[in-house]
Amino acid sequence: MSNELDSHFLKQRDEALQMLKDVLDNYRDNNRKGIGMGPLFKATELLKKYPHINGK
């Protein structure tokens, strides 16, 4: 059970890290003038999928 739980948390961590990378890459690609709506929408969906990530 512990390995299954660890695997679940690692999957969530990996998704969150990939999302952060995507948001930061988008910010860099926009010459640091802002973040596009696509990455922000995807980040919002991730927070809805894993509400405990943002402390709710």
PyMOL Python script that loads the backbone (N, CA, C, O; Angstrom):
from pymol import cmd

cmd.read_pdbstr("""\
ATOM      1  N   MET A   1       0.823  -1.200   0.000  1.00  0.00           N
ATOM      2  CA  MET A   1       0.000   0.000   0.000  1.00  0.00           C
ATOM      3  C   MET A   1       0.865   1.261   0.000  1.00  0.00           C
ATOM      4  O   MET A   1       0.548   2.249  -0.664  1.00  0.00           O
ATOM      5  N   SER A   2       1.954   1.209   0.751  1.00  0.00           N
ATOM      6  CA  SER A   2       2.830   2.373   0.829  1.00  0.00           C
ATOM      7  C   SER A   2       3.443   2.700  -0.530  1.00  0.00           C
ATOM      8  O   SER A   2       3.524   3.867  -0.913  1.00  0.00           O
ATOM      9  N   ASN A   3       3.870   1.677  -1.253  1.00  0.00           N
ATOM     10  CA  ASN A   3       4.445   1.912  -2.579  1.00  0.00           C
ATOM     11  C   ASN A   3       3.422   2.500  -3.533  1.00  0.00           C
ATOM     12  O   ASN A   3       3.747   3.353  -4.358  1.00  0.00           O
ATOM     13  N   GLU A   4       2.181   2.039  -3.416  1.00  0.00           N
ATOM     14  CA  GLU A   4       1.110   2.564  -4.263  1.00  0.00           C
ATOM     15  C   GLU A   4       0.859   4.036  -3.946  1.00  0.00           C
ATOM     16  O   GLU A   4       0.685   4.850  -4.853  1.00  0.00           O
ATOM     17  N   LEU A   5       0.841   4.373  -2.658  1.00  0.00           N
ATOM     18  CA  LEU A   5       0.627   5.752  -2.231  1.00  0.00           C
ATOM     19  C   LEU A   5       1.796   6.631  -2.663  1.00  0.00           C
ATOM     20  O   LEU A   5       1.599   7.743  -3.152  1.00  0.00           O
ATOM     21  N   ASP A   6       3.013   6.124  -2.479  1.00  0.00           N
ATOM     22  CA  ASP A   6       4.192   6.870  -2.912  1.00  0.00           C
ATOM     23  C   ASP A   6       4.148   7.127  -4.411  1.00  0.00           C
ATOM     24  O   ASP A   6       4.462   8.228  -4.864  1.00  0.00           O
ATOM     25  N   SER A   7       3.765   6.128  -5.170  1.00  0.00           N
ATOM     26  CA  SER A   7       3.671   6.262  -6.619  1.00  0.00           C
ATOM     27  C   SER A   7       2.647   7.329  -7.000  1.00  0.00           C
ATOM     28  O   SER A   7       2.868   8.108  -7.927  1.00  0.00           O
ATOM     29  N   HIS A   8       1.531   7.359  -6.282  1.00  0.00           N
ATOM     30  CA  HIS A   8       0.481   8.347  -6.540  1.00  0.00           C
ATOM     31  C   HIS A   8       1.006   9.766  -6.289  1.00  0.00           C
ATOM     32  O   HIS A   8       0.783  10.669  -7.095  1.00  0.00           O
ATOM     33  N   PHE A   9       1.705   9.952  -5.163  1.00  0.00           N
ATOM     34  CA  PHE A   9       2.244  11.276  -4.848  1.00  0.00           C
ATOM     35  C   PHE A   9       3.350  11.679  -5.814  1.00  0.00           C
ATOM     36  O   PHE A   9       3.474  12.854  -6.157  1.00  0.00           O
ATOM     37  N   LEU A  10       4.150  10.720  -6.252  1.00  0.00           N
ATOM     38  CA  LEU A  10       5.187  11.025  -7.234  1.00  0.00           C
ATOM     39  C   LEU A  10       4.570  11.457  -8.557  1.00  0.00           C
ATOM     40  O   LEU A  10       5.088  12.359  -9.216  1.00  0.00           O
ATOM     41  N   LYS A  11       3.477  10.829  -8.949  1.00  0.00           N
ATOM     42  CA  LYS A  11       2.780  11.212 -10.179  1.00  0.00           C
ATOM     43  C   LYS A  11       2.261  12.646 -10.064  1.00  0.00           C
ATOM     44  O   LYS A  11       2.394  13.438 -10.998  1.00  0.00           O
ATOM     45  N   GLN A  12       1.668  12.973  -8.910  1.00  0.00           N
ATOM     46  CA  GLN A  12       1.167  14.330  -8.696  1.00  0.00           C
ATOM     47  C   GLN A  12       2.313  15.336  -8.720  1.00  0.00           C
ATOM     48  O   GLN A  12       2.202  16.403  -9.324  1.00  0.00           O
ATOM     49  N   ARG A  13       3.409  14.986  -8.061  1.00  0.00           N
ATOM     50  CA  ARG A  13       4.569  15.875  -8.034  1.00  0.00           C
ATOM     51  C   ARG A  13       5.097  16.112  -9.441  1.00  0.00           C
ATOM     52  O   ARG A  13       5.400  17.245  -9.817  1.00  0.00           O
ATOM     53  N   ASP A  14       5.206  15.039 -10.215  1.00  0.00           N
ATOM     54  CA  ASP A  14       5.713  15.159 -11.577  1.00  0.00           C
ATOM     55  C   ASP A  14       4.805  16.029 -12.437  1.00  0.00           C
ATOM     56  O   ASP A  14       5.283  16.837 -13.233  1.00  0.00           O
ATOM     57  N   GLU A  15       3.492  15.862 -12.276  1.00  0.00           N
ATOM     58  CA  GLU A  15       2.546  16.699 -13.031  1.00  0.00           C
ATOM     59  C   GLU A  15       2.685  18.163 -12.636  1.00  0.00           C
ATOM     60  O   GLU A  15       2.673  19.044 -13.495  1.00  0.00           O
ATOM     61  N   ALA A  16       2.818  18.426 -11.336  1.00  0.00           N
ATOM     62  CA  ALA A  16       2.949  19.803 -10.858  1.00  0.00           C
ATOM     63  C   ALA A  16       4.254  20.427 -11.354  1.00  0.00           C
ATOM     64  O   ALA A  16       4.267  21.586 -11.769  1.00  0.00           O
ATOM     65  N   LEU A  17       5.335  19.677 -11.314  1.00  0.00           N
ATOM     66  CA  LEU A  17       6.618  20.196 -11.796  1.00  0.00           C
ATOM     67  C   LEU A  17       6.594  20.465 -13.294  1.00  0.00           C
ATOM     68  O   LEU A  17       7.148  21.463 -13.754  1.00  0.00           O
ATOM     69  N   GLN A  18       5.957  19.584 -14.058  1.00  0.00           N
ATOM     70  CA  GLN A  18       5.849  19.800 -15.499  1.00  0.00           C
ATOM     71  C   GLN A  18       5.018  21.046 -15.790  1.00  0.00           C
ATOM     72  O   GLN A  18       5.345  21.819 -16.691  1.00  0.00           O
ATOM     73  N   MET A  19       3.939  21.240 -15.022  1.00  0.00           N
ATOM     74  CA  MET A  19       3.093  22.418 -15.213  1.00  0.00           C
ATOM     75  C   MET A  19       3.880  23.690 -14.905  1.00  0.00           C
ATOM     76  O   MET A  19       3.792  24.670 -15.644  1.00  0.00           O
ATOM     77  N   LEU A  20       4.646  23.674 -13.819  1.00  0.00           N
ATOM     78  CA  LEU A  20       5.465  24.836 -13.474  1.00  0.00           C
ATOM     79  C   LEU A  20       6.478  25.121 -14.576  1.00  0.00           C
ATOM     80  O   LEU A  20       6.691  26.278 -14.939  1.00  0.00           O
ATOM     81  N   LYS A  21       7.100  24.080 -15.105  1.00  0.00           N
ATOM     82  CA  LYS A  21       8.050  24.249 -16.207  1.00  0.00           C
ATOM     83  C   LYS A  21       7.360  24.861 -17.423  1.00  0.00           C
ATOM     84  O   LYS A  21       7.905  25.763 -18.058  1.00  0.00           O
ATOM     85  N   ASP A  22       6.168  24.375 -17.747  1.00  0.00           N
ATOM     86  CA  ASP A  22       5.428  24.905 -18.899  1.00  0.00           C
ATOM     87  C   ASP A  22       5.091  26.383 -18.707  1.00  0.00           C
ATOM     88  O   ASP A  22       5.221  27.179 -19.637  1.00  0.00           O
ATOM     89  N   VAL A  23       4.660  26.746 -17.500  1.00  0.00           N
ATOM     90  CA  VAL A  23       4.311  28.142 -17.217  1.00  0.00           C
ATOM     91  C   VAL A  23       5.555  29.024 -17.321  1.00  0.00           C
ATOM     92  O   VAL A  23       5.510  30.092 -17.933  1.00  0.00           O
ATOM     93  N   LEU A  24       6.657  28.584 -16.731  1.00  0.00           N
ATOM     94  CA  LEU A  24       7.886  29.380 -16.785  1.00  0.00           C
ATOM     95  C   LEU A  24       8.439  29.473 -18.206  1.00  0.00           C
ATOM     96  O   LEU A  24       8.937  30.526 -18.607  1.00  0.00           O
ATOM     97  N   ASP A  25       8.358  28.389 -18.968  1.00  0.00           N
ATOM     98  CA  ASP A  25       8.796  28.435 -20.366  1.00  0.00           C
ATOM     99  C   ASP A  25       7.948  29.412 -21.166  1.00  0.00           C
ATOM    100  O   ASP A  25       8.473  30.152 -21.998  1.00  0.00           O
ATOM    101  N   ASN A  26       6.648  29.422 -20.923  1.00  0.00           N
ATOM    102  CA  ASN A  26       5.759  30.337 -21.626  1.00  0.00           C
ATOM    103  C   ASN A  26       6.097  31.782 -21.274  1.00  0.00           C
ATOM    104  O   ASN A  26       6.117  32.653 -22.143  1.00  0.00           O
ATOM    105  N   TYR A  27       6.361  32.028 -20.000  1.00  0.00           N
ATOM    106  CA  TYR A  27       6.746  33.374 -19.553  1.00  0.00           C
ATOM    107  C   TYR A  27       8.036  33.811 -20.251  1.00  0.00           C
ATOM    108  O   TYR A  27       8.138  34.943 -20.723  1.00  0.00           O
ATOM    109  N   ARG A  28       9.008  32.918 -20.312  1.00  0.00           N
ATOM    110  CA  ARG A  28      10.277  33.216 -20.981  1.00  0.00           C
ATOM    111  C   ARG A  28      10.051  33.463 -22.479  1.00  0.00           C
ATOM    112  O   ARG A  28      10.609  34.398 -23.053  1.00  0.00           O
ATOM    113  N   ASP A  29       9.230  32.619 -23.097  1.00  0.00           N
ATOM    114  CA  ASP A  29       8.966  32.751 -24.532  1.00  0.00           C
ATOM    115  C   ASP A  29       8.236  34.047 -24.869  1.00  0.00           C
ATOM    116  O   ASP A  29       8.344  34.549 -25.988  1.00  0.00           O
ATOM    117  N   ASN A  30       7.499  34.587 -23.911  1.00  0.00           N
ATOM    118  CA  ASN A  30       6.790  35.856 -24.120  1.00  0.00           C
ATOM    119  C   ASN A  30       7.647  37.047 -23.703  1.00  0.00           C
ATOM    120  O   ASN A  30       7.123  38.124 -23.421  1.00  0.00           O
ATOM    121  N   ASN A  31       8.950  36.857 -23.663  1.00  0.00           N
ATOM    122  CA  ASN A  31       9.901  37.915 -23.296  1.00  0.00           C
ATOM    123  C   ASN A  31       9.592  38.536 -21.941  1.00  0.00           C
ATOM    124  O   ASN A  31       9.760  39.739 -21.743  1.00  0.00           O
ATOM    125  N   ARG A  32       9.144  37.710 -21.021  1.00  0.00           N
ATOM    126  CA  ARG A  32       8.864  38.102 -19.636  1.00  0.00           C
ATOM    127  C   ARG A  32       7.816  39.211 -19.536  1.00  0.00           C
ATOM    128  O   ARG A  32       7.853  40.028 -18.616  1.00  0.00           O
ATOM    129  N   LYS A  33       6.889  39.234 -20.482  1.00  0.00           N
ATOM    130  CA  LYS A  33       5.826  40.241 -20.476  1.00  0.00           C
ATOM    131  C   LYS A  33       4.524  39.700 -19.927  1.00  0.00           C
ATOM    132  O   LYS A  33       3.571  40.459 -19.749  1.00  0.00           O
ATOM    133  N   GLY A  34       4.459  38.418 -19.657  1.00  0.00           N
ATOM    134  CA  GLY A  34       3.236  37.827 -19.127  1.00  0.00           C
ATOM    135  C   GLY A  34       3.150  36.355 -19.473  1.00  0.00           C
ATOM    136  O   GLY A  34       3.952  35.818 -20.237  1.00  0.00           O
ATOM    137  N   ILE A  35       2.152  35.727 -18.887  1.00  0.00           N
ATOM    138  CA  ILE A  35       1.922  34.301 -19.110  1.00  0.00           C
ATOM    139  C   ILE A  35       0.664  34.159 -19.951  1.00  0.00           C
ATOM    140  O   ILE A  35      -0.345  34.814 -19.690  1.00  0.00           O
ATOM    141  N   GLY A  36       0.730  33.306 -20.953  1.00  0.00           N
ATOM    142  CA  GLY A  36      -0.421  33.086 -21.818  1.00  0.00           C
ATOM    143  C   GLY A  36      -1.561  32.390 -21.095  1.00  0.00           C
ATOM    144  O   GLY A  36      -1.368  31.784 -20.041  1.00  0.00           O
ATOM    145  N   MET A  37      -2.744  32.485 -21.670  1.00  0.00           N
ATOM    146  CA  MET A  37      -3.930  31.885 -21.054  1.00  0.00           C
ATOM    147  C   MET A  37      -3.889  30.361 -21.079  1.00  0.00           C
ATOM    148  O   MET A  37      -4.438  29.724 -20.180  1.00  0.00           O
ATOM    149  N   GLY A  38      -3.257  29.764 -22.076  1.00  0.00           N
ATOM    150  CA  GLY A  38      -3.195  28.304 -22.161  1.00  0.00           C
ATOM    151  C   GLY A  38      -2.545  27.673 -20.939  1.00  0.00           C
ATOM    152  O   GLY A  38      -3.148  26.809 -20.303  1.00  0.00           O
ATOM    153  N   PRO A  39      -1.320  28.088 -20.595  1.00  0.00           N
ATOM    154  CA  PRO A  39      -0.679  27.518 -19.409  1.00  0.00           C
ATOM    155  C   PRO A  39      -1.433  27.833 -18.116  1.00  0.00           C
ATOM    156  O   PRO A  39      -1.483  27.000 -17.211  1.00  0.00           O
ATOM    157  N   LEU A  40      -2.012  29.017 -18.025  1.00  0.00           N
ATOM    158  CA  LEU A  40      -2.777  29.352 -16.819  1.00  0.00           C
ATOM    159  C   LEU A  40      -4.012  28.473 -16.690  1.00  0.00           C
ATOM    160  O   LEU A  40      -4.354  28.034 -15.592  1.00  0.00           O
ATOM    161  N   PHE A  41      -4.679  28.217 -17.804  1.00  0.00           N
ATOM    162  CA  PHE A  41      -5.857  27.352 -17.778  1.00  0.00           C
ATOM    163  C   PHE A  41      -5.470  25.937 -17.366  1.00  0.00           C
ATOM    164  O   PHE A  41      -6.155  25.313 -16.556  1.00  0.00           O
ATOM    165  N   LYS A  42      -4.366  25.430 -17.928  1.00  0.00           N
ATOM    166  CA  LYS A  42      -3.913  24.083 -17.580  1.00  0.00           C
ATOM    167  C   LYS A  42      -3.513  23.997 -16.108  1.00  0.00           C
ATOM    168  O   LYS A  42      -3.775  22.988 -15.454  1.00  0.00           O
ATOM    169  N   ALA A  43      -2.885  25.042 -15.588  1.00  0.00           N
ATOM    170  CA  ALA A  43      -2.509  25.058 -14.172  1.00  0.00           C
ATOM    171  C   ALA A  43      -3.751  25.056 -13.291  1.00  0.00           C
ATOM    172  O   ALA A  43      -3.775  24.385 -12.259  1.00  0.00           O
ATOM    173  N   THR A  44      -4.778  25.797 -13.684  1.00  0.00           N
ATOM    174  CA  THR A  44      -6.035  25.817 -12.927  1.00  0.00           C
ATOM    175  C   THR A  44      -6.667  24.437 -12.912  1.00  0.00           C
ATOM    176  O   THR A  44      -7.160  23.991 -11.876  1.00  0.00           O
ATOM    177  N   GLU A  45      -6.657  23.759 -14.048  1.00  0.00           N
ATOM    178  CA  GLU A  45      -7.217  22.410 -14.124  1.00  0.00           C
ATOM    179  C   GLU A  45      -6.449  21.444 -13.223  1.00  0.00           C
ATOM    180  O   GLU A  45      -7.047  20.572 -12.594  1.00  0.00           O
ATOM    181  N   LEU A  46      -5.134  21.597 -13.161  1.00  0.00           N
ATOM    182  CA  LEU A  46      -4.328  20.739 -12.296  1.00  0.00           C
ATOM    183  C   LEU A  46      -4.679  20.972 -10.828  1.00  0.00           C
ATOM    184  O   LEU A  46      -4.773  20.020 -10.053  1.00  0.00           O
ATOM    185  N   LEU A  47      -4.874  22.235 -10.444  1.00  0.00           N
ATOM    186  CA  LEU A  47      -5.243  22.534  -9.057  1.00  0.00           C
ATOM    187  C   LEU A  47      -6.628  21.994  -8.718  1.00  0.00           C
ATOM    188  O   LEU A  47      -6.877  21.597  -7.580  1.00  0.00           O
ATOM    189  N   LYS A  48      -7.517  21.978  -9.687  1.00  0.00           N
ATOM    190  CA  LYS A  48      -8.843  21.387  -9.458  1.00  0.00           C
ATOM    191  C   LYS A  48      -8.740  19.870  -9.317  1.00  0.00           C
ATOM    192  O   LYS A  48      -9.477  19.261  -8.540  1.00  0.00           O
ATOM    193  N   LYS A  49      -7.830  19.268 -10.067  1.00  0.00           N
ATOM    194  CA  LYS A  49      -7.646  17.817 -10.034  1.00  0.00           C
ATOM    195  C   LYS A  49      -7.058  17.372  -8.699  1.00  0.00           C
ATOM    196  O   LYS A  49      -7.433  16.327  -8.168  1.00  0.00           O
ATOM    197  N   TYR A  50      -6.140  18.162  -8.160  1.00  0.00           N
ATOM    198  CA  TYR A  50      -5.481  17.850  -6.886  1.00  0.00           C
ATOM    199  C   TYR A  50      -5.643  19.039  -5.938  1.00  0.00           C
ATOM    200  O   TYR A  50      -4.701  19.813  -5.764  1.00  0.00           O
ATOM    201  N   PRO A  51      -6.805  19.198  -5.328  1.00  0.00           N
ATOM    202  CA  PRO A  51      -7.053  20.393  -4.504  1.00  0.00           C
ATOM    203  C   PRO A  51      -6.116  20.527  -3.310  1.00  0.00           C
ATOM    204  O   PRO A  51      -5.886  21.641  -2.839  1.00  0.00           O
ATOM    205  N   HIS A  52      -5.572  19.428  -2.810  1.00  0.00           N
ATOM    206  CA  HIS A  52      -4.675  19.519  -1.656  1.00  0.00           C
ATOM    207  C   HIS A  52      -3.347  20.187  -2.004  1.00  0.00           C
ATOM    208  O   HIS A  52      -2.616  20.602  -1.105  1.00  0.00           O
ATOM    209  N   ILE A  53      -3.021  20.299  -3.292  1.00  0.00           N
ATOM    210  CA  ILE A  53      -1.774  20.946  -3.698  1.00  0.00           C
ATOM    211  C   ILE A  53      -1.780  22.412  -3.281  1.00  0.00           C
ATOM    212  O   ILE A  53      -0.754  22.941  -2.852  1.00  0.00           O
ATOM    213  N   ASN A  54      -2.929  23.070  -3.405  1.00  0.00           N
ATOM    214  CA  ASN A  54      -2.985  24.483  -3.051  1.00  0.00           C
ATOM    215  C   ASN A  54      -3.606  24.707  -1.678  1.00  0.00           C
ATOM    216  O   ASN A  54      -4.064  25.812  -1.386  1.00  0.00           O
ATOM    217  N   GLY A  55      -3.630  23.692  -0.838  1.00  0.00           N
ATOM    218  CA  GLY A  55      -4.020  23.856   0.553  1.00  0.00           C
ATOM    219  C   GLY A  55      -5.502  23.860   0.846  1.00  0.00           C
ATOM    220  O   GLY A  55      -5.901  24.211   1.957  1.00  0.00           O
ATOM    221  N   LYS A  56      -6.332  23.483  -0.108  1.00  0.00           N
ATOM    222  CA  LYS A  56      -7.777  23.456   0.155  1.00  0.00           C
ATOM    223  C   LYS A  56      -8.183  22.124   0.713  1.00  0.00           C
ATOM    224  O   LYS A  56      -9.361  21.907   0.999  1.00  0.00           O
TER     225      LYS A  56
END
""", "prot")
cmd.dss("prot")
cmd.show_as("cartoon", "prot")
cmd.util.cbc("prot")
cmd.orient("prot")
